[in-house]
Amino acid sequence: MTVTQEILSWAIMVGMLAGGIGGTQTPENPDGSVDTPTIDNSVDDLPDLDFSGKEFRIFNGAAQNENSFWLVDELNGDVVNDAVYHRNKAISERFNVKIVEQRLGEDASLDAAQYIMNTVMAADLAFEIADIDVAASRNLATIGCLLNLYDVPYVDFEKDYWDIDLMGDLAFGDKLFYALSAANLDSYESTHLLAFNKDIEAIYGISEYVLNADSLYQLVLDGKWTLDNFYAASSIVAADINGDALMTDADQYGYLADSSDMLAGMYIGAGLETITRGDDGRFELAADGLDRFSALFDKLKSNFVSDYFHYDDEKAVLSEMFGLGQGLFCDVTLGDLENMRDIQFDFGFLPYPKLDETQPDYVSRVESCNATIIPVYCMDIEFVGIMLEAFASASYAETLPAYYDVAMKMKYTRDEPSSEMLDIVTSSRAFDLGDAVYGSLVADRLCEGLYSDEVATLEELLAIYGEEVETYLGKVNDMIANMR
């Protein structure tokens, strides 16, 4: 069960009241103070402790110009910003701690992963936890720079506010280095879905005449939103708008998506993965010999790899093309929704399609995102464990409802069915290690083969690079097994 599914109605109201819908500033008391919304601390079973003003230092690997979901300076009327403020105030007062965020300067010569590695190697206790991209930090996990989260006291991964399924996707054998909870909103920001243009859908009679359905929404609810239906819907709307006999960024397409996003979105949406774990917990290449993966690859290669149907050009901003009404479908993430508010036409959201109707659930791809790690030389593991659990539980009550139920579902969707679609999108989210962690080794190679005239099938592609991948994964497995 996911974090999103477990949010209670009272928590939704807390998020709404805390930040104010539509930018209303949280009111201050006559003396200038601001009340912190009450958060039920009993859900996390943490002891009542006073840390005497101790600093809890968080290194945030996000870019300087990116918003922080960890620390904000003040209330500003934005629903998510204010929820973060109230959450931190509640944690600070509960445990008498000071929450401090660190970031690299704009002119820093190091990237975030290198900074963390240097800190660990020098045993320089510069921070208690770090929030960093899982792909950029994969070497930190395999060379022993990160603490196994299963060894951290007070952290209860059975609680609903932990995204245990996503964390399991990132586990290394019997070791877990990346934490994802209600506090890690970047995993939601990085969740993929489809936006669709309702005007184009209506003009071409997609639901009624092409798919024989009441609506695209109903097709999803009936479990019939499949790859074949997606192709049937999108393949008929491509048009040479400017009449120059060339399909360019001035024309109309069925599906706007980066080629790698299309491939990963489709195979993860089909419930498939490229890297799995054997019975011994070791990573192995899973695509070889899988009939469903081969069938998907064949469908994509024969149908979706078409300049006339699917548009992907590094020089074009696909979301802008969609905003100009040039695509029926467009690959987006939840993090894109806020920027779509100014689009003039009516649009909705859908999950990525199933491979076929035998597939039980829709699955949504989470691309590489920021997750929480603890440096291996952590000196006060009990303090860090308490803070991690407190952030997860308080975020479940405060920030996730504000972000998801208020911002995403109420402000950024335009109809009730789309809000329901977001629940389907977030109810089953998944990483694939071959995409989120080892993308350059696996997913990028698959994408190259998909567009290569010299490769006809998945089996041919795996024959070219499969052994290399297996050898690399073997080295990773050995490094993890040799960790102390």
C-alpha positions as CSV (number, residue, x, y, z in Angstrom):
1,M,0.0,0.0,0.0
2,T,1.3,3.4,-0.9
3,V,1.8,6.6,1.1
4,T,-0.8,8.4,-1.1
5,Q,-3.5,5.8,-0.6
6,E,-3.1,6.0,3.2
7,I,-3.6,9.7,3.6
8,L,-6.6,10.3,5.9
9,S,-9.2,13.0,5.3
10,W,-8.3,14.9,8.4
11,A,-4.7,15.2,7.2
12,I,-6.0,16.6,3.9
13,M,-7.8,19.3,5.9
14,V,-4.7,20.1,7.9
15,G,-2.7,20.7,4.7
16,M,-5.5,22.9,3.3
17,L,-5.7,25.0,6.5
18,A,-2.0,25.2,7.0
19,G,-1.1,26.7,3.6
20,G,-4.4,28.2,2.5
21,I,-5.9,27.3,-0.9
22,G,-5.3,29.9,-3.6
23,G,-2.4,31.6,-1.9
24,T,-4.0,32.8,1.3
25,Q,-1.4,33.7,3.9
26,T,-1.6,31.8,7.2
27,P,-2.8,34.3,9.8
28,E,-0.6,35.5,12.6
29,N,-1.5,36.0,16.2
30,P,-1.8,39.6,17.6
31,D,1.8,39.3,18.9
32,G,3.1,38.3,15.5
33,S,3.6,34.6,16.3
34,V,2.1,31.9,14.1
35,D,0.4,28.8,15.4
36,T,1.6,25.5,14.3
37,P,-1.2,23.1,13.2
38,T,-1.5,20.2,15.6
39,I,0.3,17.0,14.4
40,D,-0.5,13.7,16.0
41,N,2.8,12.5,17.3
42,S,1.5,9.2,18.5
43,V,1.6,7.6,15.0
44,D,5.4,7.3,15.0
45,D,5.9,5.9,18.5
46,L,9.0,8.0,19.1
47,P,10.1,8.8,22.7
48,D,9.8,12.2,24.2
49,L,13.3,13.6,24.1
50,D,14.9,17.0,24.4
51,F,18.1,17.5,22.3
52,S,18.9,20.9,23.9
53,G,18.9,22.9,20.6
54,K,21.1,20.4,18.7
55,E,21.5,21.0,15.0
56,F,20.1,18.5,12.6
57,R,22.0,19.3,9.4
58,I,20.7,18.3,6.0
59,F,22.8,18.5,2.9
60,N,20.5,19.2,-0.1
61,G,22.1,18.2,-3.4
62,A,19.5,20.1,-5.4
63,A,20.5,23.0,-7.5
64,Q,20.5,26.4,-6.0
65,N,17.5,27.6,-8.1
66,E,15.4,24.6,-7.1
67,N,12.8,24.8,-4.4
68,S,13.5,23.0,-1.1
69,F,11.1,20.6,0.5
70,W,13.3,20.4,3.5
71,L,13.6,24.0,4.8
72,V,12.0,27.3,4.0
73,D,12.7,30.6,5.6
74,E,9.2,32.0,6.2
75,L,5.5,31.7,5.4
76,N,4.6,33.1,2.0
77,G,1.1,31.9,1.4
78,D,2.1,29.0,-0.9
79,V,0.4,25.9,0.3
80,V,3.5,23.6,0.1
81,N,6.0,26.2,1.3
82,D,3.8,26.9,4.4
83,A,3.3,23.2,5.1
84,V,7.1,22.7,5.1
85,Y,7.4,25.6,7.5
86,H,4.8,24.2,9.9
87,R,6.2,20.7,9.7
88,N,9.7,21.9,10.7
89,K,8.4,24.2,13.4
90,A,6.5,21.2,14.9
91,I,9.6,19.0,14.8
92,S,11.9,21.7,16.2
93,E,9.5,22.4,19.1
94,R,8.8,18.7,19.8
95,F,12.5,17.7,20.1
96,N,14.2,21.1,20.8
97,V,16.3,20.9,17.6
98,K,17.5,23.4,15.1
99,I,17.0,22.3,11.5
100,V,19.8,23.5,9.2
101,E,20.0,23.0,5.4
102,Q,23.3,23.1,3.5
103,R,23.7,23.5,-0.3
104,L,26.7,23.8,-2.6
105,G,27.3,27.3,-3.9
106,E,26.5,28.2,-7.5
107,D,30.3,28.4,-8.2
108,A,31.1,25.1,-6.5
109,S,33.8,23.1,-8.2
110,L,32.4,19.8,-6.9
111,D,29.1,18.1,-7.7
112,A,27.0,16.9,-4.8
113,A,28.1,13.2,-5.0
114,Q,31.8,14.2,-5.0
115,Y,31.2,16.5,-2.0
116,I,29.6,13.7,0.0
117,M,32.4,11.3,-0.9
118,N,35.1,13.8,0.1
119,T,33.2,14.4,3.4
120,V,33.0,10.7,4.2
121,M,36.6,10.0,3.2
122,A,37.8,12.8,5.5
123,A,35.5,11.7,8.3
124,D,34.3,15.3,8.3
125,L,30.9,15.3,10.1
126,A,29.5,18.1,8.0
127,F,25.9,16.8,8.0
128,E,23.6,14.2,9.4
129,I,21.7,13.2,6.3
130,A,21.8,14.2,2.6
131,D,19.2,14.4,-0.1
132,I,20.8,13.4,-3.4
133,D,20.0,11.9,-6.8
134,V,20.1,8.1,-6.7
135,A,21.7,7.8,-10.2
136,A,24.4,10.4,-9.4
137,S,25.2,8.8,-6.1
138,R,25.2,5.1,-7.0
139,N,28.9,4.8,-6.6
140,L,28.6,6.1,-3.0
141,A,26.5,3.0,-2.2
142,T,28.7,0.4,-3.8
143,I,32.0,1.7,-2.4
144,G,30.8,1.8,1.2
145,C,30.2,5.5,1.8
146,L,26.5,5.1,2.9
147,L,25.0,3.6,6.0
148,N,22.7,0.6,5.7
149,L,19.3,2.0,6.7
150,Y,18.2,-1.3,8.1
151,D,20.7,-0.7,10.9
152,V,19.2,2.7,12.0
153,P,17.3,2.6,15.3
154,Y,13.8,4.2,15.6
155,V,13.1,4.0,11.9
156,D,10.0,1.8,11.4
157,F,9.7,0.9,7.7
158,E,6.4,-0.8,8.4
159,K,4.7,2.6,9.0
160,D,2.5,3.9,6.2
161,Y,4.5,7.1,5.7
162,W,7.5,5.1,4.2
163,D,7.4,4.3,0.5
164,I,8.6,0.8,1.2
165,D,7.9,-0.4,-2.4
166,L,10.0,2.3,-4.0
167,M,12.8,1.7,-1.4
168,G,12.7,-2.0,-2.2
169,D,13.2,-1.2,-5.9
170,L,16.5,0.5,-4.9
171,A,17.7,-2.0,-2.3
172,F,21.2,-3.6,-2.9
173,G,20.8,-7.2,-1.8
174,D,20.1,-7.2,1.9
175,K,21.2,-3.6,2.2
176,L,19.1,-0.4,1.9
177,F,20.9,2.9,1.4
178,Y,18.1,5.2,0.1
179,A,15.2,6.3,2.2
180,L,11.9,7.5,0.6
181,S,9.0,8.7,2.7
182,A,6.3,11.3,2.7
183,A,9.2,13.8,3.3
184,N,10.8,13.0,-0.1
185,L,8.4,14.9,-2.4
186,D,11.0,14.7,-5.2
187,S,9.9,11.1,-5.9
188,Y,6.4,12.5,-6.6
189,E,7.9,15.3,-8.7
190,S,9.7,12.6,-10.8
191,T,6.6,10.4,-11.4
192,H,5.6,10.2,-15.0
193,L,2.1,10.3,-16.5
194,L,0.3,11.4,-19.7
195,A,-1.3,14.7,-20.4
196,F,-3.9,14.7,-23.1
197,N,-5.5,17.5,-25.2
198,K,-9.3,17.3,-24.8
199,D,-9.9,19.4,-27.8
200,I,-8.0,17.2,-30.2
201,E,-9.5,14.1,-28.5
202,A,-13.0,15.5,-29.2
203,I,-12.3,16.7,-32.8
204,Y,-11.1,13.3,-33.9
205,G,-13.7,11.4,-31.9
206,I,-11.1,9.3,-30.2
207,S,-13.2,7.8,-27.4
208,E,-16.5,7.4,-29.2
209,Y,-15.4,6.4,-32.8
210,V,-11.9,5.0,-32.5
211,L,-11.9,3.2,-29.1
212,N,-15.7,2.7,-28.6
213,A,-15.5,4.0,-25.1
214,D,-17.4,6.6,-23.1
215,S,-14.2,8.4,-22.4
216,L,-10.5,7.9,-22.0
217,Y,-11.0,8.1,-18.3
218,Q,-13.6,5.3,-18.4
219,L,-11.2,3.2,-20.5
220,V,-8.7,3.5,-17.7
221,L,-11.2,2.6,-15.0
222,D,-12.4,-0.4,-17.0
223,G,-8.8,-1.7,-17.2
224,K,-8.7,-1.4,-21.0
225,W,-6.2,1.5,-21.4
226,T,-3.6,-0.6,-23.2
227,L,-0.7,0.0,-25.5
228,D,-2.8,-1.0,-28.5
229,N,-5.5,1.5,-27.6
230,F,-3.0,4.2,-26.9
231,Y,-1.5,3.7,-30.4
232,A,-4.9,3.6,-32.0
233,A,-5.8,6.9,-30.4
234,S,-2.6,8.7,-31.1
235,S,-1.8,7.4,-34.6
236,I,-4.6,9.1,-36.4
237,V,-4.0,12.7,-35.3
238,A,-0.6,13.5,-36.8
239,A,-0.9,16.3,-39.4
240,D,1.4,18.4,-41.5
241,I,0.0,21.7,-40.2
242,N,2.2,24.1,-42.2
243,G,1.9,22.0,-45.4
244,D,5.7,21.8,-46.1
245,A,5.6,18.0,-46.6
246,L,7.9,17.7,-43.6
247,M,7.1,16.7,-40.0
248,T,8.8,19.3,-37.8
249,D,8.1,21.1,-34.5
250,A,5.5,23.2,-36.4
251,D,3.2,20.2,-36.9
252,Q,0.8,18.1,-34.9
253,Y,1.6,14.7,-33.4
254,G,-0.1,11.9,-31.5
255,Y,2.6,11.6,-28.8
256,L,5.2,14.1,-27.6
257,A,7.9,12.4,-25.5
258,D,11.7,12.1,-25.3
259,S,12.6,8.8,-26.8
260,S,14.2,7.5,-23.6
261,D,11.2,8.7,-21.6
262,M,8.9,6.9,-24.0
263,L,10.8,3.6,-23.7
264,A,11.1,3.6,-19.9
265,G,7.6,4.9,-19.4
266,M,6.2,2.1,-21.6
267,Y,8.1,-0.8,-20.2
268,I,7.7,0.2,-16.6
269,G,4.1,1.0,-17.4
270,A,3.9,-2.6,-18.6
271,G,5.1,-3.8,-15.3
272,L,8.5,-4.8,-16.6
273,E,12.0,-4.2,-15.4
274,T,15.4,-4.6,-17.0
275,I,17.3,-5.5,-13.8
276,T,16.0,-7.8,-11.2
277,R,17.4,-9.8,-8.2
278,G,18.0,-13.5,-8.1
279,D,17.1,-15.7,-5.2
280,D,20.4,-14.8,-3.6
281,G,19.6,-11.1,-3.9
282,R,22.2,-10.4,-6.6
283,F,21.4,-8.1,-9.5
284,E,20.9,-9.7,-12.9
285,L,19.8,-8.7,-16.4
286,A,16.1,-9.6,-16.5
287,A,15.2,-8.6,-20.1
288,D,16.8,-11.6,-21.7
289,G,14.2,-14.3,-22.6
290,L,11.1,-12.4,-21.3
291,D,8.3,-12.8,-23.8
292,R,6.4,-9.8,-22.6
293,F,9.4,-7.5,-22.9
294,S,10.1,-8.8,-26.4
295,A,6.5,-8.2,-27.4
296,L,6.7,-4.7,-26.0
297,F,9.9,-4.0,-27.9
298,D,8.4,-5.3,-31.1
299,K,5.3,-3.1,-30.7
300,L,7.4,0.0,-30.0
301,K,9.8,-0.6,-32.8
302,S,7.1,-1.3,-35.4
303,N,4.5,1.3,-34.3
304,F,5.9,4.0,-32.1
305,V,9.3,4.7,-33.7
306,S,7.9,6.9,-36.4
307,D,8.7,10.6,-37.1
308,Y,5.2,11.0,-38.4
309,F,3.5,9.7,-35.2
310,H,5.9,10.4,-32.3
311,Y,8.0,13.6,-32.0
312,D,11.2,13.9,-30.1
313,D,13.8,16.6,-31.0
314,E,16.4,18.0,-28.6
315,K,15.9,21.4,-30.1
316,A,12.2,21.5,-29.2
317,V,10.6,21.8,-25.8
318,L,7.9,19.2,-26.0
319,S,5.8,20.6,-23.1
320,E,5.7,23.9,-25.0
321,M,4.6,22.2,-28.1
322,F,1.8,20.5,-26.1
323,G,0.9,23.9,-24.6
324,L,0.5,25.2,-28.2
325,G,-2.0,22.4,-29.0
326,Q,0.4,20.3,-31.2
327,G,0.0,16.9,-29.5
328,L,-2.8,14.6,-28.4
329,F,-0.6,13.1,-25.7
330,C,2.5,14.4,-23.9
331,D,4.8,12.7,-21.4
332,V,4.9,14.8,-18.2
333,T,5.8,14.4,-14.6
334,L,3.9,15.6,-11.5
335,G,6.5,18.2,-11.2
336,D,5.5,19.7,-14.5
337,L,1.8,20.2,-13.5
338,E,2.3,23.6,-11.9
339,N,3.9,25.0,-15.1
340,M,0.9,23.8,-17.2
341,R,-1.6,26.1,-15.4
342,D,-1.4,28.8,-18.2
343,I,-2.4,26.4,-21.0
344,Q,-5.4,27.9,-22.8
345,F,-7.2,24.7,-23.9
346,D,-8.7,22.0,-21.7
347,F,-6.6,19.0,-20.9
348,G,-6.6,16.0,-18.6
349,F,-4.3,13.3,-17.2
350,L,-4.0,9.6,-17.6
351,P,-1.6,6.8,-16.4
352,Y,0.7,5.2,-18.9
353,P,-1.0,2.3,-20.6
354,K,-0.8,-1.4,-19.7
355,L,0.8,-3.8,-22.2
356,D,-2.5,-5.7,-22.4
357,E,-5.6,-6.3,-20.4
358,T,-4.1,-9.3,-18.6
359,Q,-1.9,-6.9,-16.7
360,P,-3.6,-6.4,-13.3
361,D,-2.5,-2.8,-12.5
362,Y,-1.3,0.4,-14.1
363,V,2.3,1.2,-13.1
364,S,4.0,4.6,-13.2
365,R,7.6,5.2,-13.8
366,V,9.6,7.2,-11.3
367,E,12.8,8.4,-12.9
368,S,16.0,9.0,-10.9
369,C,15.2,11.4,-8.1
370,N,16.6,12.7,-4.9
371,A,16.4,10.3,-1.9
372,T,17.8,10.5,1.6
373,I,21.1,8.9,2.6
374,I,23.1,8.7,5.8
375,P,27.0,8.9,5.7
376,V,28.6,5.7,7.0
377,Y,30.5,7.6,9.7
378,C,27.4,9.0,11.3
379,M,28.3,9.6,15.0
380,D,24.9,9.8,16.5
381,I,22.8,7.2,14.8
382,E,20.0,7.3,17.3
383,F,19.5,11.1,16.9
384,V,19.5,10.7,13.1
385,G,17.0,7.8,13.3
386,I,14.6,9.8,15.4
387,M,14.8,12.8,13.1
388,L,14.3,10.6,10.0
389,E,11.2,9.0,11.5
390,A,9.9,12.4,12.8
391,F,10.3,14.0,9.3
392,A,8.5,11.0,7.7
393,S,5.6,11.0,10.1
394,A,5.1,14.8,10.2
395,S,5.4,15.0,6.4
396,Y,2.6,12.4,6.1
397,A,0.4,14.6,8.2
398,E,1.5,18.0,6.9
399,T,3.5,18.4,3.7
400,L,2.3,15.4,1.5
401,P,-1.4,16.3,1.9
402,A,-0.6,20.0,1.0
403,Y,1.5,18.9,-2.0
404,Y,-0.6,16.1,-3.3
405,D,-4.3,16.6,-2.3
406,V,-4.3,20.4,-2.4
407,A,-1.7,21.5,-4.9
408,M,-1.7,18.6,-7.4
409,K,-5.3,17.4,-7.2
410,M,-7.2,20.7,-6.5
411,K,-5.1,23.4,-8.1
412,Y,-3.4,21.8,-11.0
413,T,-6.0,19.5,-12.4
414,R,-9.1,20.8,-14.3
415,D,-11.7,18.1,-13.7
416,E,-12.6,15.5,-11.1
417,P,-11.7,12.5,-13.3
418,S,-8.2,13.8,-13.7
419,S,-7.9,14.0,-10.0
420,E,-9.0,10.3,-9.9
421,M,-6.4,9.5,-12.5
422,L,-3.7,11.0,-10.3
423,D,-4.7,8.5,-7.6
424,I,-4.2,5.7,-10.1
425,V,-0.9,7.1,-11.3
426,T,0.5,7.3,-7.7
427,S,-1.1,4.0,-6.4
428,S,1.6,1.9,-8.1
429,R,4.9,3.6,-8.7
430,A,8.1,1.9,-9.5
431,F,11.8,2.4,-10.2
432,D,13.7,0.2,-12.6
433,L,17.4,0.0,-11.7
434,G,18.2,-0.2,-15.4
435,D,16.6,3.2,-15.8
436,A,16.9,5.1,-12.5
437,V,20.4,3.9,-11.4
438,Y,22.1,2.3,-14.3
439,G,20.4,4.2,-17.1
440,S,23.5,4.8,-19.2
441,L,24.4,1.1,-19.1
442,V,20.9,-0.4,-19.8
443,A,18.0,1.8,-20.6
444,D,20.0,4.1,-23.0
445,R,21.3,1.0,-24.8
446,L,17.7,-0.3,-25.2
447,C,16.7,3.1,-26.6
448,E,19.6,3.1,-29.1
449,G,18.6,-0.4,-30.3
450,L,15.0,0.6,-30.5
451,Y,15.9,3.3,-33.1
452,S,18.6,1.4,-34.9
453,D,18.0,0.0,-38.3
454,E,20.6,-2.7,-37.7
455,V,18.8,-4.2,-34.7
456,A,15.4,-5.9,-35.3
457,T,14.6,-7.6,-32.0
458,L,15.3,-7.4,-28.3
459,E,17.2,-10.7,-28.5
460,E,19.5,-9.2,-31.2
461,L,20.1,-6.2,-29.0
462,L,20.9,-8.3,-25.9
463,A,23.3,-10.4,-27.9
464,I,25.3,-7.2,-28.6
465,Y,25.6,-5.8,-25.1
466,G,24.1,-8.4,-22.6
467,E,27.4,-9.9,-21.6
468,E,28.9,-6.5,-20.9
469,V,26.0,-5.6,-18.6
470,E,26.1,-8.9,-16.8
471,T,29.8,-8.5,-16.2
472,Y,29.3,-5.0,-14.8
473,L,26.5,-6.1,-12.5
474,G,28.6,-9.0,-11.3
475,K,31.2,-6.5,-10.1
476,V,28.6,-4.4,-8.4
477,N,27.3,-7.6,-6.7
478,D,30.7,-8.5,-5.5
479,M,31.4,-5.0,-4.1
480,I,28.1,-5.1,-2.2
481,A,28.8,-8.5,-0.8
482,N,32.2,-7.4,0.5
483,M,30.9,-4.5,2.4
484,R,31.4,-4.7,6.2
